[in-house]
């Protein structure tokens, strides 16, 4: 809810009054000084005392206080000072004092200041001249500047480059002022003659060329074309301005691109990284020719390798990501160059590089990419990077997984290597390996025997319950041959150890005497009795002991307990139920493939023994955590199934032996279908008009044209012929929807704004029209923000004639993904009133401008859901009556991607649950869970939408957006 409008306007008026007197400096001031102390120091003190007094006076003025009494003192005692530092402070003082009265006329005492400024501009000291010229860049009063114009122009011929550089800058600022072209009528011609006069200082030439670029583009272009052969020898700061000019000219007149592309290609051979980066940006902006895109990509890749700054690498990767989205086929040749970025130690750089590479992998380069990934995986085994090494290994495993799924022929080269990481200390990486093996075993039938054998060999190294559960599922589903079943059962029994898992002993029995069945090949273990003693039927005491201590020793790193036994005895009965299910599948399958029935019955009996021992362990109260009901039911079901396998219904037997595998196959097919659908949408081309003209470039004259120019002409013709040009034009038309009306048509000032949202800033182009019948003076656009928005600079004042139009630009910085509000007013002076205020409509910055649909794995989504602490729960309140229609409405309204597969949402049902995911430009994750059901009594939808994120702003803003869209749908 916005506060009362009157309060912000009053605060803004006060702030603007202070800003009017302010200047472009920040002074720390923590102690006050009296007026008499300052005057005394100025009158009788030396140079140091005067400097300290001037500092105190400047700080007091910046804090908003007025000190008109000391002006005459400063004129009498500071103005004649020869100290350069005092003169510099005097210029700062003159910058912030009020120079006009209430009616806007120049104060009479400012004439004294003008005389001093003229003397400074003619002073033999170059520092004082340059400082004065820089001071004049921030003066807007014409009465002060007009008598100084001849002295400013004369400084262009000074012997020192510091003076000439600031003289050019001063002329540029004066000429750009409202009415400045009247003060310096021939400024562009003067600067053009100055440039052609052989100026040698690089900064001065850059300022002069920039002045022409800002004020007379035609003269800047002529100077560039006359000196095109020397552009490569110019300095980097001047070359960057040249590239800005080329972009501006070609944006205005695209037909001029040919003559400037040669200059860009010439600048690509320079050694300055900033120029190379800007050249690449300019090439991408001007041309879509494959040669130009390839040259720009080569520049980016060189910067990616040569620059050590991580921020530079991230920026370059963002540029490469844009090229990858818009020029996929050209970028496929640059995969190996981009992949070199994984050598950087930063996780964000590695992740971005791998994301770009994985989208560009093709049949031609997949072998090279997989080879590099294998080397990096092997290198990560010996890397001592700690947590970063485990995270990097997980990224490599996921990248290899995607390559193997996309190109199954490469799976055989990496699957056995990755199995070595099933026992990795990084559980997330080990789990990704297990999921990869599971998918490869399903999709690549030829590799199944080798996968099962290798998995059985390294199963002993698995120490995570999640990884062990996945490995058990693979063993149970793909151990199809008799020898595979026997080997699998032997491996599992070895991992479980001998039965029973605990035993009862009498109080008179020594705790070290155990049944031989509990002794498996391991070192002796320390026994401690657990549980309360119980009285038996014969009156003796008994207690339960022995196995819990084995678990403790095993978990603490002892060599005693095998992996599955240690996990089960640690209280993980869900894993125990997975073990029982796997053993049951092996026993049922062995009944049909065993050579003799005796072997099958023996294996079935051993499996039943293990299941019974697991049930007894869970119900014995020996462990701190008792067995849950679901796991107990699953174990009982397995036991009943094995007790009478011959009486099983064939449909039930198919569920045990084939159902899980078929369900997993359906899941993979759905995922492949979704990926294919997304790829088709990505490569979809617009419809072309049948009567569009096509230029055949083979018939064109190639005289004097470079390869890039020819290809660029071809690319332009193809874009028009295939409809891409029309699609780009329609995108520009859609941008007109972002024009917001700020005032009414009957207001004396009409204003409308075009809001452009970039990643980290917002640019407001405000068009202001004087609709009154009088001149509006000192018209100012005053803005204030709410939320994580910050106004960068205050727009300057303008004078508008009757019916005149002005374009005002305001820059606003954004620091987080949060809905912000921009509000303000337009203030101007007229003949009838000193202050007229027109209140503007509020501009709401939409969160949808900052988030984009993204994808992530289900396990990653669940991990983030458990980790993120900010949750916003929104109740469903809509007039939509169908659950699927409501889900589509939420997905469209929030600009998010639905992670739940379409097959899971098919069919008619009265309830629905789906997960949505998006990522902001700041790297923030937005998670949404939609749980909706159709009420049976009235047919309306009910339920909740839960939003989770790491920061509060995105959760609240997204919740407000969903609530608003629900109401609009209801309306």
N, C-alpha and C positions, 0 to 999 in steps of 0.2 A: 504494500500500500504506500502511495506516495505521500509525503508530508504536505502541509498546507503550502500553496504556491506563493503566498505573500512572503513567507519567511525566507525561502531561497532567493527570491528576487532582491530582498533587502540586503542579504549577505553578499550577493553577487555585485550589487552596486558599490558596497564598501570595498570589496576586493578589487574591483575594476578601478576605483578611485586611487587605490594604492599602486596598482599595476601601471596606471598612466604615468606615475612619477618614477616608476622603477626603471631598471636598466638590465643589461645582460650580465649581471654579476651576482655572486652570492658572498656575503660578508658575515662572518661569525662575530657576534657582539654579545658579551655576557655581563657587562657592567656599565652602568650609566655614568655620564659625566655632566656636570652643571654647565650652564651657558657661560658663566663668568670664567670658569677654568679654561674653556676652549678659547674665549676671546683673549684672555691673558697670554696663553701660549702662542696664539697667532700674532699678537702685537709685539711681544718682547722676547719670544723664544728664538732659538736658532733653527737651523734647517731640520734637525731631528725632532725638536719639539713641535715645529709647525706640521711636520708629517704626521706625528701622533695625533695632534689636534684635528687635522683634516680627516684622519681615519675615524675618529670618534664622531665627528660631524656627519660623515657619510653614513655611518651605521645608524645614527639617530634618525636621519632622514629616511633611510630604508625601512625603519620600523614604523613609519607613518606619522612622525611628529614634524612640525613646521618650525623652522628657525630663521625667519626673515631678518632678524637683528644682526646676524653675523655676516650677511652678504657684503655690506660696505666694508667691514673689517677685512674680509678676504680680498676684496678689490684693492684695498689700500696696502695691505701688508704681504699678501701671498702672490698677487698678480706680478709684482716686480721681481719676485725671487728668481735667482738663476739656477737653483737646484733642480735637476731634471726629475728627480723622484717626486718633489713637491709639485712640479708642473703636471706630472702624470696624475697625481691625486686631485689636482685642481680640475683637470678634464673630467674625471669621474664625478666630481662634485657638480660641475656644470651640466653633466648628463642627466642628473636626477632632480635638479631643482625645478620649480615651476617657472616657465619662461613666458607664460601668457596670463592675462587677467581673466576675470569671469566671462568677459565677452569674446575671448579668443584672440585679443590683440596682444602684440608683443610688448612686454614691459619696457619702459624707457631705459632702465638701468642695463638692459641687455646690450645696449650700444657699446658699453665699456667692454663687455665680453667679446663682441665682434672685433673690436680693435685688437684685443689680445690674440684672438685666433688668427687674424691676418699677420700679426707679427710672428706668431709661431710658424705659419706656413712659409715665411720668408727667412726663418732663422737658419744660421749656418749649420746647426747641429742636426744631423739626419734623424736621430732618434726622436727629437722633439717634433720634427716635421711629420714623421711617420705616425707617431702617436696621435697627433692632432688630426691627421687624415682619417685614421681609424675612428676617432671620436666623431668626426663629421658624418660617418656612415650611419650613425644612430641618431642623427638630428633630423627632424621633419619640418621645422619652421622655415618657411621660404625667406622670411625677412632676415634670418641669420645667414642663410646659405648664399643668397643672391650677391652680396658684395664680395664673397670669397671665391666666386667662380673663376675669375682670372688667375688667382693665386693657385687654385687647385690644378688648373690646366697647365700652368707653368711648371708644376712639380713633375710633369711627365718628362721633362728634360733634365732632371736632377742627375748628378753623377752617380748617386748611390741607388742600388736596386731596391732597397727597403722603402725608399720614398716613392720610387716609380710604381712599385707593386701596390702600395696603399693608395696612391693617386688614382690608379685604374679602378681599384675596388670602390673608392669613394665616388668616382664618376658613375660607375654602374649602379650603385645604390641611389644616388640622386636622380638618375635618369628614370629609374623604375618607380619613383615616388609619384603620387598623384600630382600632376602638373609639373613633373620634373623635366618633361620634354621641352617646356618653355624656358627653364633655367639653362639647360644644356641642349640647345637646338641642334647642334651639329656634332653631338657626342659620338655617334657611330662612325662618322667620317673621320673624326679626330683619332679614334682608336684604331681604325683601319690604317691610317697613315702611320700611326705609331708602330703597328705590327709589321708593316712593310718596311719600316725604317731600319730593320736589322737589330731589334732588341735581343740581347743574349741571355738574360736571366730567365730561367725556366718558369719560375713562379709568376713572374710578371707577364710573360707571354701567355701562360695559362689563364690568368685573370683577364687579360685583354681579349683573348679568344672567347672566354666565357661571357664577357660583356656583349660581344657581337652575337653570340649564341642566344642570349636572353632577349636582346633588344632589336637586332636586325639580322634575321636568319639568312637572308640572301647574301649579305656581305660576308658572313661566316662561311657559307658554302663556297663563295667565290675564292676566298683566301685558301680554303682547303684544297680546292681543285687546282689552284695555281701552284701549290706547293706539295702536290700529291707524292712526288718522288722523295721528298724529305721527311715524310710522315714517320717512316721507320726509325729515323734518327732523333725524333722528338722525345722528350722525357715522358715518363709514365703518367704523370698527372695531366699533361696536355693530351696524351693519346686517349686517356679515359674520357675527356671532354669531347674529343673527336668522335668517339664511339657513341656518346650520348646524342650528339648532333645527327649522326647517321641514323640512329633509331628514330629520332623525331622527324627527320625529313622523309624517311621511307614510310613511316606510319601515316604521314599526310599524303604522300604521293607514291604508292607502291611501284609505279612504273620506273622510278629512279633507282631501283635496287641494283641493277646491273653494274652501274658505274661505281657503286660503293662496296660491292662484295670484294672487288680486287683489293681495296684498301684494307678490308678486314682480314683477308687471307695474308696480306703483307704483314699485318701486325701480329698474326699468329706465330711468326718466327722470332718474336722478341723474347728476351730472357726474363721479363718482369711478370710475376705470377698474376698480379691484379689485372694487368692488361690482357693476358691470355684468358683469364676467367671472363672478363667483360667481352672479349672477342667471341668466345664460345656462346655467351648469352645472346649477343647480337646476331650471330649466325642462326641460332635456333629461332629467334624472334622474326627474322626477315625471310628465311628460306626453309622450305621443306624438302629440298633436293637431297637425295641420299648422300652425295659427296659432302655437302655442307653438314648434315647431321653426323656423319662419320667423323669429320674433322673436329666438330664440337665435342663429340664423345671422346675422341682421343685426347683432347685438351683436358677434359674432366678427369680422365683416368690418369694422366700424368700428374695432375695436381693431387689426386688421391694418394699416389705413391710418394710424391716428393715432399708433401707438407706434413709436418709433425703435429700441428695443432689439431686436436680432436674436433673442435668446433668447425674448422675449415673442412675436415673430412665429412662431417655430417651435412654441411651445406652442399658440398659437391655431390654427395650421395642423393640428396633431395633432387638436385638437378638431373642426375642420371635416372632417378625414378620417374621424373616427368618424361624424359626421352623414352624410357621403357614403355610407358603407357601410350604415348602418341606415335612412336616409330619403332614398334616391336621388331619388325623384320630386319631393320638396319642394325639394331642393337644386339641382335643375336650373335653377331661376329665379335662383340666386345666382352663376351662373358668371362673369358679367362683373365682379361685385364681387370675387370671389376672384382673378380674373386681374390685378387691379391690384397684387397683391403682387409681380409680376415686375419692378416698378420698383425693388425693393430690390437693392442691389449684391451681396448674399450669394448664392452659388451654391446652397447647401442650401435656402434659402427659395424661390428660383426653381424648383428641381427639384420640391419638394413641392407648390408651387402648381400647376405644370403637370401633375403627376400627378393631382391632384384634379380639375382642370378637364377633362382628357382623358377621365376616366371619366364625366363628366356631360354631355358634348357630345351634343346631339340635333339632329334636323333643324331644329328651331326656332331654335337658337342657334348652329349651326355657322358660318353666314356671319359673324356678329359675332366669333366666336372666331378664325376664319381672318383676318379683317380686322385684328384686334389683333396676331396673330402676324406678319402681313406688315409692319405698321408697325415692330414690334420688330426684325425682320430687317433692314429698311432702316436703322433707327437704329443697329444694331450695325455697319454698314459704316463709320460715322464715329466709332464709340466707340473711345477710346484706353485701354481697360481691360486691354490686354495679353493674358495667357493667359486671364484670366477672360472677356474679350470673345469669344475663340474658343470657349471652353467653353459660354458662353451661346448663341452662334450655333448650336452643335451641338445644344443642347437645343431651340432653336426649330425647327431643321430636323427633328428627330425628332418633335416635336409636330405640325408641319405634315404630316409623312409619315403619322402615324396618322390625322389628320383626313381626309386625302385618300383613304386606303385605306378608311376607314369610310364616307365619303360621297364617292363618286367624282365627283359633280357639281361639287365644289369644286376638283378637281385642276387644271382649266384655268386657274384664277385665280392659282395659285401656282407652277406648274411652270416657267414661263419666268422668273419672278423668281429661283427657286432656282438655275437654271442659271448665273447669274452667279457663283455661289460654287464652281463646279467647280475654279477655280484658286485657291481660298482657301489662305492659308498654313497654316491649321489643317487638317492632312491628315484628321483624324477627321471634321471637319465636311464637308469636300469629299467624302469617301467616303460619308457618310450621304446627301448630295445625289445622288450617283451611284446608290446603291441605291434611293433614292426614285424617281428617273427611270426606272430599270429596271422597277420594279413598276408604275408608272403606265402605262408603255408597253405592258405586258402586259395590264393589266386594263381600260384605256380605249383601245379601238381608234380612236376618233375623233380622239384627240390624237396618234396615232403620227406622221403626216406632219409636223406642226408640231414635235414633239419631235426628230425626226431632223434636220430642217433647222436648228433652233436649236442642236442639239448639234454639228453640223458647223461652224456659224459660230463657236462658242466653244471648239472643241476645241484650238486653238493655245495656250490659256491653261492647260491641264492640265499640271502639273509633277510629279505624284505617280504612281508606277508602279501603285499599287493603284487609284487613280481612273481612270487611263488604261486599265487592263485592263477595268474595268467598262464604260467608255464604248465601247471597241472591241467588246465583246460586244453592246451595244445596237445599234451601227451595223451589225454583221454580221448580226444577227437581223431587224432591222426595216427595213432598206433593201430594199424589195421591188420598187419600180418601176424601170424602166430609168434614168430621170433621177436617182433616188436613188442607184442603184449607181454611176453615173458621178460624181456629186458626192462620194460617199463615197470613191471611189478617188482622186479629185483631192485631197481633203483629206488622206488618209493619205499619199499620195506627197509632198505638200508638207511634212507633218510629218516624214517620213523623210529628206527631202533626196535628192540625186542619188546614183546608184551609180557606182562601188563605194564601200564603206565604208572601204576602205584600198587602197593600191596598192603594187606593188613598183617600186623605182627603182634604177638602177645607182649605184655609188659615184661614177662620173664625171659623173652627171647632177646638175645643180644642184637642191637641194631645193625651190627655189621654183617650178620648172617642173612643172606638173601637167597631167594630162589635163583637158580641158575638162569632162569628165563629173563631175569632183569639185568643180567650181566651181558653187555655187549662190549665189543672190543674198544675199550677206552680206559684211561687211567682211573684209579680209584677216586671216589668222590666223597667229600665230607658230608655226613648225614646229621641232620637236626630234625627232631620230632616236631610235627605240626599237628594242629587239631586238638580237640579235647578228648581225654581218655573216655572210653565207653565200657560199660559192664556187660560182659558176655553172658550167655545162658548158664554156663557152669560157674559163674561167680568171679571169673578172672577178668583182669583188665586188658584192654587192647587199644591200640591207637593206629592211625594211618600215617605212613611216613615214606621216606626213601626218594621218591621221584622228584619232588619239588626242589630238593637240593641239587639234583642233577641239572635242572633247568637253570638255576641260579649260576652254577659254575659255567654252564654252556654260554649263557648270555654275557657273562663277564669275560668272555674270551678264552675260556678253557677249551681244551681239545676234546672234551667228553661228548657232549650231546650233539647229534646230527642236527641239520638245519630245521627240518620239519618238526622234529621232536621238540626242539627248543622253542619254536614258535607256538606249537599247540600247548605245551606245558606253561607257556607264558600267559595263557588265558584266551588265545585267539581261537574261539570255537567256530567262527565263520570259516576260517581257513580249514578247521577240522571237517566241517561239512563239505568243503570243496574237495578235500582229500578223499572223503567217503564217496562222493559222487564220481570222482575219477576212478577209484578202485572198482566201483560198481560197473561203470562202463567197460573197464578192462575185463572184468569177470564175465559179463554178459556177452561181450564180443568173443571171448576165448571159448565160450560154450559152442559157438558155431564154427570156429576155425581150428580148434584143437585137434591133434591127431588121435588122441584117445580120450574117452570120457573121464577116465580116472584122473588124468592131469587137470582137466577142467574142473572136476569136483574138488580136487585138492586146492586149487587156486581160489575157488569160490569159498571154501571153508576158511582159508587164511584171511581172505578179505572180510568175511563176516566176523572173524575174531578181532581184527583191528577195529571194525566199526563198534563192536560191543565194548571193547576197551575204551574207545573214545566216549561212548555214552556213559560208562561207569565213572570215568574220570570227571566228566562234566557234572554228574549228580552226586559226587562223593564229598563235596564241600571242602576238598583238600586245597583247592586254589582260591585265591582271594576273589576271583570273578567267576560266578557260576555260569553254567551254560544257558544261553537264551532259548526261548521257546521255539523260534524259527529253526535254529540249528539243530535242536533236539528232534523236531519233526522231520527235518531233512535226513538225519541219521536213521531215524526209525523207518522212514520210507525206503531208504537204501537197504536196510536189513530185511524188511518185508519182501522187497523185490527179489533179493537173492535167496530168500527162504524157499520160494516156489517159482523158479524162473520158467518152468515148463507150462505153468498155468497163466502166463502173462498174455494179455491181449496183444495181437500183432501191432495194433496202432500204438499201444503203450511202449512196446519194444522199439518201434520206430522213433518215438519221442526220445528215448534214452540214447539210441545209437545214431540217429540221423537228424533229429529235430533241431538240436543246437547248431549243428553245422549248416543246415539249410537256412536257419534264421540269420546266422552270421553272413552267409552268402547273400541273402537279401539285403542286409545292411550295407554291404560293400557295393552291391549293384546300385542301390539308391544313391550312395555317395558319388559313384562314378557318373551316374545319370545327372546329378546336380552339378557336378563339375563340368560336364559336357554342355549342359544348359547355360551355365555362366559363361563358358568360353564362346558359345554361339552369340550370346548377348553382347559380349565384349567386342567381337569381330563383326557385328552387324553393320551393314552399310546402308546409308540413306538411299531413298529411291531417286533415281535420276530422271530428268525430263527427256522424253524421246526426241524432242526437236532442238535440244541444245547443240550448239556448234562445237566441233572438235577441231583443234589445230594440229595438223600433222607436222611435228617438228623436223621430220626428215626433209621436208620441202623448204624449210627455213634457211636463210643465209646464216652461216656460222662464222662469218668473217669478223674477227676481233672479239669473239665471244669465248669466254672460258667454259670449261666443262660444268662448273657450278651454275653459271648463268643459263646454259642450255638445259641442264636438268631442272633448274628452278622453273623455267618456262614450261617444261613438260609437266612438272608437278602441279603447277597452277592450272594448266589445261585439263589434266586428269581430275583435279578436284572439282572443277566446274562440270565436267562430263559425267562424273560418277555421283554427283549430288552432295559431296562433302562441302563444297562452297556454300550451297544453299543451307546446309545444316549449320555452318558457322554463322551465316547471316541470321538464321532463326534464333541462334543463341544470343546474338546482339539484340534482337527484338525483344527477347524475354528479359533482357536487362532493364528495359524500360519499366517493367513492373516494379522495380526497386525505387522509382521516383516517388518521394513522399511530399505531400503538400503541407507546408508549415503554417501558413496564414490563409485567411479568407480572401476572396476576390474583392470584397468591399473595404479591406484594410488599406491604409495609405501606403503600406509597403507589402508587396506580394513576394513571398519566398517559397521556394521548393528545393528539396535536397535530393541528390543522388548519392546513395550510400554504397560504398565499395568496401567489402570486408576482406582483408588480407589475413594472413595467418596470425600476425601479432599486432596489427594495427587496423584502424578503421579510418577511411578517408571520406569526408563529407564535402561534396561539391555543392555549394548552396548558390542558387541563382536568385538575386534580389532585384526587384523592379520597383521603381518609384512611380506609383500610381496617383500621387497627389498632384496639385497644381502649383507647387512651390518647390524650391530647391531644398534638398535635405543635406545638411552639413554634418560632418563627423558621425556618419552612420557607422554603427559598430554592431557586429554580431557577438552577443554575449552568451556563452554556453557554460553549463555545469553538468556534472555526471553523477550517477549513482551506480553502485556496484564496483567491480574491479576494472573501471575505466578511468583513464587519466588524460586530460586535455594537455597536449604537448606544448602548444603555443597559442597565444591569443591573436585572433585575426586583427589586421590593422584597420584604421578608420578610412572611410571613403566619403566623397561628396558626390551626390547623385543629382543630375539635372532632371527636369520634368520628363518622365517617360524613359529615363536612362536605365540600362541594365548592367549589373555587375556580377561577376562570378567570384565567390569567396570560398576558399578552401580551408578546412580545419582538419587537423590530424589528431587522432585519439588512440592512445596505446591501450592494449588489452593484455591483462596478466593472467587470466584464468577463464575457464569455460563457465561463465555465469551470465544469466540474463541481466543486461544493464539497461539503464535509461539515460537518455540525453535530453535535457530540457534547457530552455533559455528564452531570450527575447532579443529583439532588435531595438536599439536605442539610437535616436538621431535628434539633431537640433534643427529647428525651423524658425522662420521670422516671427511666428506667433508664440513660440514656447521654447524655453531653453532645453527641455528634456521631454521627448516623446518616447513612449514605450509601446511596442507591439509584442504581445506574448505569443510564443511559438507553440505549436503542437508538440507533444512529447514524441520522441523517437525511441522505440523499443528495439534493442539489439537482440535478434533471435538467436537462441542457442543452436538452431539448426544450421547456422552458418559455420559452426565450429566443429561439428561432429560429422563423421562419415561412416557408412556401413563397413564393417570389418568382419573377419572370420577368426575363429580360434577353435581348438580341439575341445571336446566335451570335458576331458579331464582338466584342462587348463581353465575352462569356465568354472568348474566346481571348485578348483583351488582358489581362484580369485573371489568367488562368492563367499567362501569361508574366511578369506583374509580381510576383505574390505569391511570397514566398520561403519560407514555411513549408509543408512538405509532409509528410503522414503516409501511409505506404504500408501498407495492411492486406491480408494474404493471405486469400484466400477459403477458408473451411473450414466447410462446411455439409453437411447431409444432403439438402438440396433438390436434385433431379436435373434440373430444367428451368430453362433460363436466363431465360426470361421470368418464371416464377414467382419466381425469386430476385431479379430486378430489382424486381418489385412488393413483395416483402418488404422490400428495402432502402429503397424510397421510403416505405413505410408506417412503417418503424421510425425513420427519420431526420427525418420531417416536412419533406421537401424536395419540390421540383417537378422532374419529369423534363422537360428541355428538348428531348430528342430526340423527333421527331414519331412518332405512332403508326404511320403508314404505313411509316416506316423500321424499325419493330420487328415488323411483321406477318410472318407466315409461320413455317415451321419451319426452325430453323437450329441448328447446334451451337455457335455463338459469338455474342456480343452485346457491343456497346459503346454506352454511353449517358452523357449528362452530366446531373447534378443540380445544382440551385441553391437556396439559401435565404439569407435575410438576418436578422440578429439585431436585437433591439430597440435595440442600441447602434450600429447602422449598419454592422456588420461583415458582409462577404460570405463565404459558405461555398460552395466549389466542390468537386464530387465527380465523379470519372470512374470508371465501373464497366466493367471489361473482364473478361469471363467467358467461358469456353469449356467444353464438355463433353468430358471425357477419353475417347478412344475405347476404351481398354483396360478401364476399370472403370465408366464411365458417371457418375463423380462430376464435380462442377464444380471448376474451378480458375481461377486468375487473380488479379487484384489490384484493390483499391479504393483509389484515390489521392485524398487530400483536400488541398486547398490553401486557405490563408487568409492574410490579412495579419498576423495575430497568432498566437502559438503556442498560446494556450489553447484556442481554438475547434477547431483542427486536432487537438490531442491528445484533447480531450473527445469530439469527434465520432467519432474513431477508436476510443476505448474503448467508446462506445455501439454502434458497428457490430459490434465484436468480441463484445460481450455479447449482442447480438441474434442474431448468428450461432450462438453456443453454445446459446441458448434454442431456436432453430429446430432445431438438431441434436438437442437433448434431446427 
